[in-house]
């Protein structure tokens, strides 16, 4: 079964290779992601995130989901010494760097909870997979039609933070300036929640973020620096 929808501002594709796949689990995945967009988008004035950011909701009134997201953001703010921050001056509250991986991993849990074992859920290039091996391409930072690596992942998450799609959109929370020390950084982790947050946080740290991400338990890192130099951990699952 294959299905693609545009949700949260990017295409989300689902492929399930189990036999006899019912429609229900896929419907639940996309319904959940649409709910996430409504509740957590900082670009929607009526979302829970926007209302909380404007001070219209007290902390005691937050949903358990948003409380979890904010706690995750705080964990990474502390771990990076403030380089990663969901509250940046001039931007207000923007937890998108946490919400994407967290919500897609939750969606993957809906699939496994329904008894599905072999699937690939791709949300704008960040991927949660199960029952592989699956091959995941890492885009070349300078050439949109080329890959700089192909990873082989059986279960877990793969996320990339980079400058090539949205320009210098990731800020170093310590300085408020764009993070430009890396061209792209890809993280492979046991969950997409971890992979996505670590990739963004490490990118905000710059070149020092490669070693920081590599030191996190279960994380493998493939980074491209300005000039094309590559740094990678020994356990990166590069396909033969």
TORMITI-142047 format. One record per residue (C-alpha): residue number from 1; residue in three letters; chain; x, y negated, z. Coordinates in steps of 0.25 Angstrom, whole numbers. Layout:
<pts>
+------+------+-------+-------+-------+-------+
| resi | resn | chain |     X |     Y |     Z |
+------+------+-------+-------+-------+-------+
|  NUM |  ALA |     A |     X |     Y |     Z |
...
+------+------+-------+-------+-------+-------+
</pts>
This chain:
<pts>
+------+------+-------+-------+-------+-------+
| resi | resn | chain |     X |     Y |     Z |
+------+------+-------+-------+-------+-------+
|    1 |  UNK |     A |     0 |     0 |     0 |
|    2 |  UNK |     A |     5 |   -14 |    -4 |
|    3 |  UNK |     A |    -1 |   -27 |     0 |
|    4 |  UNK |     A |     4 |   -42 |    -1 |
|    5 |  UNK |     A |    -3 |   -54 |     5 |
|    6 |  UNK |     A |     2 |   -69 |     7 |
|    7 |  UNK |     A |     2 |   -71 |    22 |
|    8 |  UNK |     A |     9 |   -81 |    31 |
|    9 |  UNK |     A |    15 |   -88 |    19 |
|   10 |  UNK |     A |    22 |   -77 |    12 |
|   11 |  UNK |     A |    18 |   -63 |     6 |
|   12 |  UNK |     A |    17 |   -51 |    15 |
|   13 |  UNK |     A |    18 |   -38 |     8 |
|   14 |  UNK |     A |    14 |   -24 |    14 |
|   15 |  UNK |     A |    18 |   -11 |     8 |
|   16 |  UNK |     A |    14 |     2 |    15 |
|   17 |  UNK |     A |    19 |    15 |    10 |
|   18 |  UNK |     A |    11 |    24 |    19 |
|   19 |  UNK |     A |     1 |    33 |    12 |
|   20 |  UNK |     A |   -14 |    30 |    13 |
|   21 |  UNK |     A |   -13 |    16 |    18 |
|   22 |  UNK |     A |   -26 |     9 |    23 |
|   23 |  UNK |     A |   -29 |    -6 |    21 |
|   24 |  UNK |     A |   -31 |    -8 |    35 |
|   25 |  UNK |     A |   -16 |   -10 |    40 |
|   26 |  UNK |     A |   -13 |   -19 |    29 |
|   27 |  UNK |     A |   -25 |   -28 |    31 |
|   28 |  UNK |     A |   -21 |   -29 |    46 |
|   29 |  UNK |     A |    -7 |   -33 |    42 |
|   30 |  UNK |     A |   -11 |   -44 |    33 |
|   31 |  UNK |     A |   -23 |   -49 |    43 |
|   32 |  UNK |     A |   -12 |   -50 |    54 |
|   33 |  UNK |     A |    -3 |   -58 |    46 |
|   34 |  UNK |     A |   -14 |   -67 |    41 |
|   35 |  UNK |     A |   -18 |   -69 |    56 |
|   36 |  UNK |     A |    -3 |   -72 |    60 |
|   37 |  UNK |     A |    -3 |   -83 |    49 |
|   38 |  UNK |     A |   -16 |   -89 |    55 |
|   39 |  UNK |     A |   -11 |   -88 |    69 |
|   40 |  UNK |     A |     4 |   -91 |    68 |
|   41 |  UNK |     A |     7 |  -100 |    56 |
|   42 |  UNK |     A |    12 |  -114 |    60 |
|   43 |  UNK |     A |     7 |  -119 |    47 |
|   44 |  UNK |     A |    -8 |  -117 |    51 |
|   45 |  UNK |     A |   -13 |  -128 |    60 |
|   46 |  UNK |     A |   -23 |  -118 |    67 |
|   47 |  UNK |     A |   -13 |  -107 |    70 |
|   48 |  UNK |     A |   -10 |  -103 |    84 |
|   49 |  UNK |     A |     5 |  -107 |    82 |
|   50 |  UNK |     A |     1 |  -121 |    77 |
|   51 |  UNK |     A |    -9 |  -123 |    88 |
|   52 |  UNK |     A |     1 |  -118 |    98 |
|   53 |  UNK |     A |    12 |  -127 |    92 |
|   54 |  UNK |     A |     3 |  -139 |    93 |
|   55 |  UNK |     A |     1 |  -136 |   108 |
|   56 |  UNK |     A |   -14 |  -133 |   105 |
|   57 |  UNK |     A |   -12 |  -119 |   112 |
|   58 |  UNK |     A |    -6 |  -117 |   126 |
|   59 |  UNK |     A |     4 |  -106 |   127 |
|   60 |  UNK |     A |    -6 |   -98 |   135 |
|   61 |  UNK |     A |   -16 |   -98 |   124 |
|   62 |  UNK |     A |    -6 |   -91 |   113 |
|   63 |  UNK |     A |   -10 |   -78 |   107 |
|   64 |  UNK |     A |    -1 |   -66 |   111 |
|   65 |  UNK |     A |     4 |   -66 |    97 |
|   66 |  UNK |     A |     9 |   -80 |    97 |
|   67 |  UNK |     A |    15 |   -79 |   111 |
|   68 |  UNK |     A |    23 |   -67 |   105 |
|   69 |  UNK |     A |    28 |   -75 |    93 |
|   70 |  UNK |     A |    32 |   -87 |   102 |
|   71 |  UNK |     A |    39 |   -77 |   111 |
|   72 |  UNK |     A |    47 |   -71 |   100 |
|   73 |  UNK |     A |    51 |   -85 |    95 |
|   74 |  UNK |     A |    56 |   -89 |   108 |
|   75 |  UNK |     A |    64 |   -76 |   109 |
|   76 |  UNK |     A |    71 |   -80 |    96 |
|   77 |  UNK |     A |    73 |   -94 |   100 |
|   78 |  UNK |     A |    80 |   -90 |   113 |
|   79 |  UNK |     A |    88 |   -79 |   105 |
|   80 |  UNK |     A |    93 |   -89 |    95 |
|   81 |  UNK |     A |    96 |  -101 |   105 |
|   82 |  UNK |     A |    85 |  -109 |    98 |
|   83 |  UNK |     A |    89 |  -107 |    83 |
|   84 |  UNK |     A |    76 |   -99 |    81 |
|   85 |  UNK |     A |    64 |  -107 |    86 |
|   86 |  UNK |     A |    49 |  -107 |    83 |
|   87 |  UNK |     A |    48 |  -121 |    88 |
|   88 |  UNK |     A |    56 |  -130 |    80 |
|   89 |  UNK |     A |    56 |  -146 |    80 |
|   90 |  UNK |     A |    48 |  -151 |    69 |
|   91 |  UNK |     A |    41 |  -137 |    66 |
|   92 |  UNK |     A |    33 |  -134 |    78 |
|   93 |  UNK |     A |    30 |  -120 |    82 |
|   94 |  UNK |     A |    33 |  -111 |    70 |
|   95 |  UNK |     A |    34 |   -96 |    74 |
|   96 |  UNK |     A |    34 |   -91 |    59 |
|   97 |  UNK |     A |    48 |   -85 |    61 |
|   98 |  UNK |     A |    43 |   -76 |    72 |
|   99 |  UNK |     A |    29 |   -74 |    67 |
|  100 |  UNK |     A |    32 |   -68 |    53 |
|  101 |  UNK |     A |    40 |   -56 |    58 |
|  102 |  UNK |     A |    32 |   -54 |    70 |
|  103 |  UNK |     A |    18 |   -54 |    63 |
|  104 |  UNK |     A |    23 |   -45 |    51 |
|  105 |  UNK |     A |    29 |   -35 |    62 |
|  106 |  UNK |     A |    15 |   -35 |    68 |
|  107 |  UNK |     A |     9 |   -32 |    55 |
|  108 |  UNK |     A |    19 |   -21 |    53 |
|  109 |  UNK |     A |    14 |   -15 |    66 |
|  110 |  UNK |     A |     0 |   -15 |    61 |
|  111 |  UNK |     A |     4 |    -6 |    50 |
|  112 |  UNK |     A |    12 |     4 |    59 |
|  113 |  UNK |     A |     0 |     3 |    69 |
|  114 |  UNK |     A |    -9 |     8 |    57 |
|  115 |  UNK |     A |     0 |    20 |    55 |
|  116 |  UNK |     A |     8 |    15 |    43 |
|  117 |  UNK |     A |    22 |    19 |    43 |
|  118 |  UNK |     A |    29 |    14 |    29 |
|  119 |  UNK |     A |    27 |    -1 |    26 |
|  120 |  UNK |     A |    34 |   -14 |    22 |
|  121 |  UNK |     A |    28 |   -27 |    26 |
|  122 |  UNK |     A |    35 |   -39 |    20 |
|  123 |  UNK |     A |    31 |   -53 |    25 |
|  124 |  UNK |     A |    38 |   -63 |    16 |
|  125 |  UNK |     A |    51 |   -55 |    15 |
|  126 |  UNK |     A |    51 |   -51 |    30 |
|  127 |  UNK |     A |    48 |   -36 |    31 |
|  128 |  UNK |     A |    43 |   -26 |    41 |
|  129 |  UNK |     A |    44 |   -11 |    36 |
|  130 |  UNK |     A |    41 |     3 |    41 |
|  131 |  UNK |     A |    44 |    17 |    37 |
|  132 |  UNK |     A |    55 |    13 |    27 |
|  133 |  UNK |     A |    65 |    13 |    22 |
|  134 |  UNK |     A |    61 |     0 |    15 |
|  135 |  UNK |     A |    70 |    -9 |     7 |
|  136 |  UNK |     A |    70 |   -24 |    10 |
|  137 |  UNK |     A |    77 |   -34 |     1 |
|  138 |  UNK |     A |    84 |   -46 |     7 |
|  139 |  UNK |     A |    83 |   -58 |    -3 |
|  140 |  UNK |     A |    96 |   -64 |    -8 |
|  141 |  UNK |     A |    96 |   -78 |    -2 |
|  142 |  UNK |     A |   101 |   -85 |   -15 |
|  143 |  UNK |     A |    94 |   -76 |   -25 |
|  144 |  UNK |     A |    79 |   -74 |   -24 |
|  145 |  UNK |     A |    79 |   -62 |   -33 |
|  146 |  UNK |     A |    90 |   -55 |   -26 |
|  147 |  UNK |     A |    92 |   -47 |   -14 |
|  148 |  UNK |     A |   105 |   -47 |    -5 |
|  149 |  UNK |     A |   101 |   -35 |     3 |
|  150 |  UNK |     A |    91 |   -23 |     3 |
|  151 |  UNK |     A |    88 |   -18 |    17 |
|  152 |  UNK |     A |    82 |    -4 |    20 |
|  153 |  UNK |     A |    73 |    -4 |    32 |
|  154 |  UNK |     A |    64 |     7 |    37 |
|  155 |  UNK |     A |    57 |     0 |    49 |
|  156 |  UNK |     A |    58 |   -14 |    54 |
|  157 |  UNK |     A |    58 |   -28 |    49 |
|  158 |  UNK |     A |    67 |   -36 |    39 |
|  159 |  UNK |     A |    67 |   -52 |    39 |
|  160 |  UNK |     A |    75 |   -62 |    32 |
|  161 |  UNK |     A |    76 |   -77 |    35 |
|  162 |  UNK |     A |    82 |   -85 |    24 |
|  163 |  UNK |     A |    83 |   -99 |    18 |
|  164 |  UNK |     A |    80 |   -95 |     3 |
|  165 |  UNK |     A |    65 |   -94 |     4 |
|  166 |  UNK |     A |    61 |  -106 |    13 |
|  167 |  UNK |     A |    74 |  -114 |    13 |
|  168 |  UNK |     A |    80 |  -119 |    27 |
|  169 |  UNK |     A |    67 |  -116 |    35 |
|  170 |  UNK |     A |    73 |  -109 |    47 |
|  171 |  UNK |     A |    78 |  -119 |    57 |
|  172 |  UNK |     A |    89 |  -118 |    68 |
|  173 |  UNK |     A |    81 |  -121 |    80 |
|  174 |  UNK |     A |    93 |  -126 |    87 |
|  175 |  UNK |     A |    96 |  -137 |    77 |
|  176 |  UNK |     A |    82 |  -139 |    69 |
|  177 |  UNK |     A |    90 |  -137 |    56 |
|  178 |  UNK |     A |    88 |  -127 |    46 |
|  179 |  UNK |     A |    96 |  -114 |    48 |
|  180 |  UNK |     A |   106 |  -113 |    36 |
|  181 |  UNK |     A |   117 |  -103 |    41 |
|  182 |  UNK |     A |   111 |   -91 |    34 |
|  183 |  UNK |     A |   104 |   -89 |    20 |
|  184 |  UNK |     A |    96 |   -77 |    24 |
|  185 |  UNK |     A |    96 |   -67 |    36 |
|  186 |  UNK |     A |    88 |   -54 |    36 |
|  187 |  UNK |     A |    85 |   -46 |    49 |
|  188 |  UNK |     A |    81 |   -31 |    49 |
|  189 |  UNK |     A |    75 |   -28 |    63 |
|  190 |  UNK |     A |    66 |   -18 |    69 |
|  191 |  UNK |     A |    54 |   -27 |    67 |
|  192 |  UNK |     A |    51 |   -39 |    58 |
|  193 |  UNK |     A |    48 |   -47 |    71 |
|  194 |  UNK |     A |    62 |   -46 |    75 |
|  195 |  UNK |     A |    68 |   -47 |    60 |
|  196 |  UNK |     A |    60 |   -60 |    57 |
|  197 |  UNK |     A |    63 |   -67 |    70 |
|  198 |  UNK |     A |    78 |   -63 |    70 |
|  199 |  UNK |     A |    80 |   -67 |    55 |
|  200 |  UNK |     A |    74 |   -81 |    57 |
|  201 |  UNK |     A |    81 |   -83 |    71 |
|  202 |  UNK |     A |    95 |   -78 |    65 |
|  203 |  UNK |     A |    93 |   -87 |    53 |
|  204 |  UNK |     A |    91 |   -99 |    62 |
|  205 |  UNK |     A |   104 |   -96 |    69 |
|  206 |  UNK |     A |   112 |   -96 |    56 |
|  207 |  UNK |     A |   124 |   -87 |    54 |
|  208 |  UNK |     A |   125 |   -84 |    69 |
|  209 |  UNK |     A |   111 |   -78 |    67 |
|  210 |  UNK |     A |   116 |   -66 |    60 |
|  211 |  UNK |     A |   124 |   -61 |    72 |
|  212 |  UNK |     A |   112 |   -65 |    81 |
|  213 |  UNK |     A |   102 |   -57 |    73 |
|  214 |  UNK |     A |   112 |   -45 |    72 |
|  215 |  UNK |     A |   113 |   -45 |    87 |
|  216 |  UNK |     A |    98 |   -42 |    89 |
|  217 |  UNK |     A |    94 |   -28 |    91 |
|  218 |  UNK |     A |    89 |   -21 |    79 |
|  219 |  UNK |     A |    92 |   -32 |    69 |
|  220 |  UNK |     A |   101 |   -31 |    57 |
|  221 |  UNK |     A |   104 |   -44 |    49 |
|  222 |  UNK |     A |   108 |   -47 |    34 |
|  223 |  UNK |     A |   111 |   -62 |    33 |
|  224 |  UNK |     A |   116 |   -70 |    21 |
|  225 |  UNK |     A |   124 |   -83 |    24 |
|  226 |  UNK |     A |   126 |   -95 |    15 |
|  227 |  UNK |     A |   136 |   -91 |     4 |
|  228 |  UNK |     A |   130 |   -77 |     3 |
|  229 |  UNK |     A |   138 |   -70 |    15 |
|  230 |  UNK |     A |   130 |   -59 |    21 |
|  231 |  UNK |     A |   130 |   -55 |    36 |
|  232 |  UNK |     A |   123 |   -42 |    40 |
|  233 |  UNK |     A |   123 |   -32 |    51 |
|  234 |  UNK |     A |   128 |   -18 |    49 |
|  235 |  UNK |     A |   114 |   -12 |    51 |
|  236 |  UNK |     A |   107 |   -20 |    40 |
|  237 |  UNK |     A |    99 |    -9 |    32 |
|  238 |  UNK |     A |   104 |   -12 |    18 |
|  239 |  UNK |     A |    99 |    -2 |     8 |
|  240 |  UNK |     A |   109 |     6 |     1 |
+------+------+-------+-------+-------+-------+
</pts>
